[in-house]
Amino acid sequence: MIYQQKIKNQLFELYKNVYGDAAPYIKRWEWEIEQNPYVEDIKIIIAEYGNTIVGASTRIPFKVKINDKILNSSFSINSMVHPDFRRKGIIQGLYKMSFKFYPLLYSRAAVPAMYKLLMKMGYQAIKPNTFMTSILSITRWGLWRLRMYNPQINIDDIFIDSKKGFYNIKEFKKEFDDFWERISPQYSNIIVKNSAYMNWRYLNIPNRQYRMFYRQDNNNIVSMAVISQSGTTAKIVDILWDKTKKNEPFFTIKYIKNICKKCGFLKILCWTPMAELRIALKKNLFMDKGEVCTFCVFTHSNSNQYFSDDAEFHFLDGDGDSEYISL
């Protein structure tokens, strides 16, 4: 335990040297690492010079279901190198060390240089790497762009209408696990989820607020969605649906647009490579705004047989780090 605390203190010192302030990282550590439901499988790969940590890269674990196989995987976060030790191949070395732990590794590069480095190391781009966007009110959006309109929006003001079959989620419980067990066989490529993970991700996260709800039909959950806020923009960061319901996910997306518009949001975004979801978004008048992300995956040669086409991969912002990386 003393050794672990020493390592943690050195990581905080590295963060201070890299970003100038360790306070945000220290605040995030308790939730991101210690409260993580998969904390036992988290791996922090470090580079040392003498007794000092000069580089580190964290792997947040999860499982991904590909056809009938469940594979261990991870998402790369918090990669950093001390300013005095940059351009020495440390980040590349840390990433390559992580390859032996997982058959699949996912990463979203923050800058073009990192994306190029990932491609050089053998990562493959997951495409389309685009946001789907829908303007909720052309008039209000135009006035806002002209600085003639300044809406005061709070995601808590979104009204979820139970008369239309939608219900707020205050906590993920057994009903979510039952819903997951029922619908997950319908998906050929998806991140495995349970109530513990969902509560950690959306309820326990510090300094973030989400609106989460179910849609029910004949007392059965047929969809689940999570919405986040970025100023005047709403984002669909998580959505699941029962594929036996022919009006889903179109119906739930349409409802999300309506409630966000009534709340005063100017536009709504959704990022996903999944073809079926993108088609439903386009039917709800979402437009493809061009490539903006740099999402990619590393697969070992013996894992390629399990890896399905990007168009089947049901992955959204809530499944990665983009929603909480800047806590």
C-alpha positions as CSV (number, residue, x, y, z in Angstrom):
1,M,0.0,0.0,0.0
2,I,2.9,2.4,0.8
3,Y,4.4,1.6,-2.6
4,Q,1.0,2.2,-4.4
5,Q,0.7,5.6,-2.6
6,K,4.2,6.5,-3.7
7,I,3.4,5.7,-7.3
8,K,0.2,7.7,-7.1
9,N,2.0,10.7,-5.7
10,Q,4.6,10.4,-8.5
11,L,1.9,10.3,-11.1
12,F,0.3,13.4,-9.6
13,E,3.7,15.1,-9.8
14,L,4.1,14.1,-13.4
15,Y,0.6,15.6,-14.2
16,K,1.7,18.8,-12.5
17,N,4.9,18.9,-14.7
18,V,3.0,18.2,-17.9
19,Y,-0.1,20.4,-17.4
20,G,1.0,22.8,-14.7
21,D,-1.7,21.8,-12.2
22,A,-2.4,18.4,-10.7
23,A,-5.6,19.4,-8.9
24,P,-8.0,18.3,-11.7
25,Y,-6.2,15.0,-12.1
26,I,-6.3,14.3,-8.3
27,K,-10.0,15.1,-8.2
28,R,-10.7,12.8,-11.1
29,W,-8.5,9.9,-9.8
30,E,-11.0,8.8,-7.1
31,W,-13.8,8.4,-9.6
32,E,-11.9,7.3,-12.7
33,I,-9.6,4.8,-11.0
34,E,-10.6,3.9,-7.4
35,Q,-14.4,3.8,-8.0
36,N,-14.2,2.1,-11.4
37,P,-16.2,-1.2,-11.3
38,Y,-13.3,-2.8,-13.2
39,V,-10.6,-1.3,-11.0
40,E,-8.8,-4.7,-10.5
41,D,-8.1,-4.8,-14.3
42,I,-7.0,-1.2,-14.8
43,K,-3.4,-0.9,-16.0
44,I,-1.2,2.2,-15.7
45,I,2.0,1.7,-17.7
46,I,4.9,3.9,-16.6
47,A,8.3,4.9,-17.8
48,E,10.9,5.7,-15.1
49,Y,14.2,7.5,-15.1
50,G,16.0,6.6,-11.8
51,N,13.3,6.9,-9.2
52,T,11.1,9.4,-11.1
53,I,8.1,8.6,-13.3
54,V,8.7,10.4,-16.6
55,G,5.9,8.9,-18.7
56,A,2.6,7.2,-18.1
57,S,-0.4,5.8,-20.0
58,T,-3.6,4.4,-18.5
59,R,-5.8,1.6,-19.8
60,I,-9.4,1.6,-18.7
61,P,-10.7,-2.0,-19.2
62,F,-14.0,-3.1,-20.7
63,K,-15.4,-6.1,-22.6
64,V,-16.6,-6.0,-26.1
65,K,-19.0,-8.6,-27.6
66,I,-18.1,-9.5,-31.2
67,N,-20.6,-11.9,-32.6
68,D,-20.7,-14.8,-30.0
69,K,-17.3,-13.9,-28.5
70,I,-16.6,-11.7,-25.5
71,L,-13.1,-10.2,-25.7
72,N,-11.2,-8.2,-23.1
73,S,-10.3,-4.7,-24.3
74,S,-9.4,-1.3,-23.0
75,F,-9.5,2.4,-23.8
76,S,-6.3,4.5,-23.7
77,I,-6.5,7.6,-21.6
78,N,-4.2,10.0,-19.7
79,S,-1.0,9.4,-21.8
80,M,1.7,11.9,-20.8
81,V,5.4,12.5,-20.9
82,H,7.5,14.9,-18.8
83,P,8.5,17.9,-20.9
84,D,12.2,17.1,-20.4
85,F,11.8,13.6,-21.8
86,R,9.8,14.2,-24.9
87,R,10.7,13.1,-28.5
88,K,12.5,10.0,-27.1
89,G,9.8,7.5,-28.1
90,I,8.4,7.1,-24.6
91,I,4.7,7.2,-25.6
92,Q,5.3,4.7,-28.4
93,G,7.0,2.4,-25.9
94,L,4.2,2.7,-23.4
95,Y,1.6,1.9,-26.0
96,K,3.5,-1.1,-27.4
97,M,3.9,-2.5,-23.8
98,S,0.1,-2.5,-23.5
99,F,-0.4,-4.6,-26.6
100,K,0.4,-7.8,-24.6
101,F,-2.5,-7.3,-22.2
102,Y,-5.5,-7.1,-24.5
103,P,-6.5,-8.6,-27.9
104,L,-8.2,-5.3,-28.7
105,L,-7.2,-1.8,-27.7
106,Y,-9.1,1.4,-28.6
107,S,-7.9,4.9,-28.6
108,R,-9.1,8.4,-29.7
109,A,-6.2,10.7,-30.5
110,A,-6.5,14.2,-29.2
111,V,-4.1,15.7,-31.9
112,P,-3.2,14.8,-35.5
113,A,0.4,14.0,-34.5
114,M,-0.8,11.3,-32.0
115,Y,-3.2,9.9,-34.6
116,K,-0.3,9.5,-37.1
117,L,1.8,7.8,-34.4
118,L,-1.1,5.3,-33.6
119,M,-1.3,4.5,-37.3
120,K,2.4,3.9,-37.4
121,M,2.1,1.5,-34.5
122,G,-0.5,-0.6,-36.3
123,Y,-3.8,0.9,-35.2
124,Q,-6.6,0.9,-37.7
125,A,-9.0,3.8,-38.2
126,I,-12.7,3.1,-37.3
127,K,-14.8,5.0,-39.8
128,P,-16.9,7.0,-40.4
129,N,-15.3,9.2,-37.8
130,T,-17.9,11.9,-37.9
131,F,-20.5,13.6,-35.8
132,M,-24.1,13.6,-37.0
133,T,-25.7,17.0,-36.4
134,S,-29.2,18.4,-36.3
135,I,-30.2,22.1,-35.9
136,L,-33.2,22.2,-33.6
137,S,-34.3,25.7,-34.5
138,I,-32.8,27.5,-37.6
139,T,-34.2,30.8,-36.4
140,R,-32.8,30.6,-32.8
141,W,-29.5,29.2,-34.1
142,G,-29.1,32.0,-36.6
143,L,-29.9,34.7,-34.0
144,W,-27.4,33.0,-31.6
145,R,-24.7,33.1,-34.3
146,L,-25.4,36.8,-34.7
147,R,-25.1,37.2,-30.9
148,M,-28.7,38.4,-30.8
149,Y,-29.9,35.5,-28.7
150,N,-28.4,34.1,-25.5
151,P,-30.5,31.1,-24.2
152,Q,-30.1,30.0,-20.6
153,I,-30.3,26.2,-20.8
154,N,-30.0,23.6,-18.1
155,I,-30.2,19.9,-18.9
156,D,-32.2,19.3,-15.7
157,D,-35.0,21.2,-17.3
158,I,-35.6,18.6,-19.9
159,F,-39.1,17.1,-19.3
160,I,-39.5,13.4,-19.7
161,D,-43.1,12.5,-20.5
162,S,-44.3,9.3,-18.9
163,K,-47.6,9.6,-20.8
164,K,-45.7,8.8,-23.9
165,G,-44.0,5.8,-22.4
166,F,-40.7,7.5,-21.3
167,Y,-39.4,7.4,-17.7
168,N,-36.5,9.0,-15.9
169,I,-33.6,6.8,-14.7
170,K,-32.5,7.8,-11.2
171,E,-30.4,4.7,-10.8
172,F,-29.5,1.7,-13.0
173,K,-30.8,-1.4,-11.3
174,K,-31.9,-5.0,-12.2
175,E,-34.3,-3.8,-14.9
176,F,-31.3,-2.5,-16.9
177,D,-29.5,-5.8,-16.5
178,D,-32.6,-7.7,-17.6
179,F,-33.0,-5.3,-20.6
180,W,-29.3,-5.8,-21.5
181,E,-29.6,-9.6,-21.3
182,R,-32.6,-9.5,-23.6
183,I,-31.3,-7.2,-26.3
184,S,-27.5,-7.8,-26.4
185,P,-27.7,-10.9,-28.6
186,Q,-29.3,-8.7,-31.2
187,Y,-26.0,-6.7,-31.6
188,S,-23.0,-8.2,-33.4
189,N,-20.4,-5.7,-32.1
190,I,-21.0,-3.8,-28.9
191,I,-19.5,-2.7,-25.6
192,V,-20.7,-5.0,-22.7
193,K,-22.6,-3.1,-20.1
194,N,-24.3,-3.7,-16.7
195,S,-25.9,-1.6,-14.0
196,A,-22.7,-1.2,-12.0
197,Y,-20.9,0.2,-15.0
198,M,-23.7,2.5,-16.0
199,N,-24.1,3.9,-12.5
200,W,-20.3,4.6,-12.3
201,R,-20.3,6.2,-15.8
202,Y,-23.3,8.4,-15.6
203,L,-24.4,8.8,-11.9
204,N,-21.1,8.8,-9.9
205,I,-19.1,11.0,-12.3
206,P,-18.0,14.3,-10.8
207,N,-18.9,17.7,-12.3
208,R,-21.1,16.2,-15.1
209,Q,-24.9,15.9,-15.4
210,Y,-26.8,13.6,-17.7
211,R,-30.5,13.0,-18.4
212,M,-31.2,9.3,-18.7
213,F,-34.4,7.6,-19.5
214,Y,-36.1,4.4,-20.6
215,R,-38.9,4.0,-23.1
216,Q,-41.4,1.3,-22.1
217,D,-44.0,-0.6,-24.1
218,N,-46.4,-3.0,-22.4
219,N,-44.2,-2.8,-19.3
220,N,-41.1,-3.8,-21.2
221,I,-38.1,-1.5,-21.7
222,V,-37.7,-1.0,-25.5
223,S,-35.0,1.7,-25.4
224,M,-32.6,3.5,-23.1
225,A,-30.9,6.8,-23.9
226,V,-28.4,9.2,-22.2
227,I,-28.2,12.9,-23.1
228,S,-25.4,15.3,-22.1
229,Q,-25.0,19.1,-22.4
230,S,-22.3,21.3,-23.9
231,G,-23.5,24.9,-23.7
232,T,-26.4,25.3,-26.1
233,T,-25.7,21.8,-27.7
234,A,-27.2,18.5,-26.6
235,K,-25.4,15.2,-27.3
236,I,-26.7,11.7,-27.5
237,V,-23.9,9.9,-25.7
238,D,-25.6,6.5,-25.1
239,I,-28.5,4.7,-26.7
240,L,-29.7,1.1,-26.7
241,W,-32.9,-0.3,-28.3
242,D,-34.8,-3.5,-28.8
243,K,-34.2,-4.3,-32.5
244,T,-37.4,-6.4,-32.6
245,K,-39.3,-3.0,-32.4
246,K,-39.4,-1.8,-36.0
247,N,-39.9,1.9,-34.9
248,E,-36.7,2.0,-32.9
249,P,-34.3,3.7,-32.6
250,F,-36.1,6.2,-34.9
251,F,-38.9,6.9,-32.3
252,T,-36.6,7.5,-29.4
253,I,-34.3,9.8,-31.4
254,K,-37.3,11.8,-32.6
255,Y,-38.4,12.1,-29.0
256,I,-34.9,13.3,-27.9
257,K,-35.0,16.0,-30.6
258,N,-38.4,17.2,-29.4
259,I,-37.6,17.4,-25.7
260,C,-34.2,19.1,-26.4
261,K,-35.9,21.7,-28.6
262,K,-38.5,22.4,-26.0
263,C,-35.8,22.9,-23.4
264,G,-34.1,25.5,-25.6
265,F,-31.1,23.6,-27.1
266,L,-30.0,24.9,-30.5
267,K,-28.6,21.8,-31.9
268,I,-28.0,18.1,-31.1
269,L,-25.0,15.8,-31.9
270,C,-24.4,12.1,-32.0
271,W,-21.1,10.3,-32.9
272,T,-21.3,6.7,-33.9
273,P,-19.8,4.5,-36.7
274,M,-22.8,2.2,-36.6
275,A,-24.7,2.2,-39.9
276,E,-28.1,1.3,-38.5
277,L,-28.0,4.1,-36.0
278,R,-26.7,6.6,-38.5
279,I,-29.6,5.7,-40.9
280,A,-32.1,6.4,-38.0
281,L,-30.3,9.7,-37.3
282,K,-30.5,10.7,-41.0
283,K,-34.2,9.9,-41.1
284,N,-34.5,12.3,-38.1
285,L,-32.8,15.0,-40.2
286,F,-29.3,14.7,-38.8
287,M,-26.6,15.6,-41.2
288,D,-23.1,14.2,-41.5
289,K,-20.6,17.1,-40.8
290,G,-17.5,15.5,-42.1
291,E,-14.6,13.8,-40.3
292,V,-13.7,15.4,-37.0
293,C,-12.6,12.5,-34.7
294,T,-9.6,10.2,-34.8
295,F,-11.0,6.9,-33.3
296,C,-9.0,3.8,-33.9
297,V,-8.4,0.2,-32.8
298,F,-5.4,-2.1,-32.4
299,T,-6.0,-5.8,-33.0
300,H,-3.6,-8.7,-32.7
301,S,-3.4,-11.0,-35.8
302,N,-5.2,-13.8,-33.9
303,S,-8.0,-11.4,-33.0
304,N,-8.9,-10.3,-36.5
305,Q,-11.1,-13.3,-37.0
306,Y,-13.4,-11.9,-34.3
307,F,-13.4,-8.3,-35.4
308,S,-16.4,-7.3,-37.4
309,D,-17.0,-4.4,-39.8
310,D,-17.0,-0.9,-38.4
311,A,-20.6,-0.4,-39.7
312,E,-21.7,-3.0,-37.1
313,F,-19.8,-1.4,-34.1
314,H,-22.3,0.2,-31.7
315,F,-20.0,2.7,-30.0
316,L,-20.9,6.2,-28.8
317,D,-19.2,9.0,-26.9
318,G,-20.3,7.6,-23.6
319,D,-18.4,4.4,-24.2
320,G,-15.1,6.2,-24.4
321,D,-13.3,9.0,-22.6
322,S,-14.3,12.0,-24.7
323,E,-17.1,13.0,-22.3
324,Y,-15.0,13.0,-19.2
325,I,-11.4,13.5,-20.3
326,S,-11.5,17.2,-19.3
327,L,-13.0,17.0,-15.8
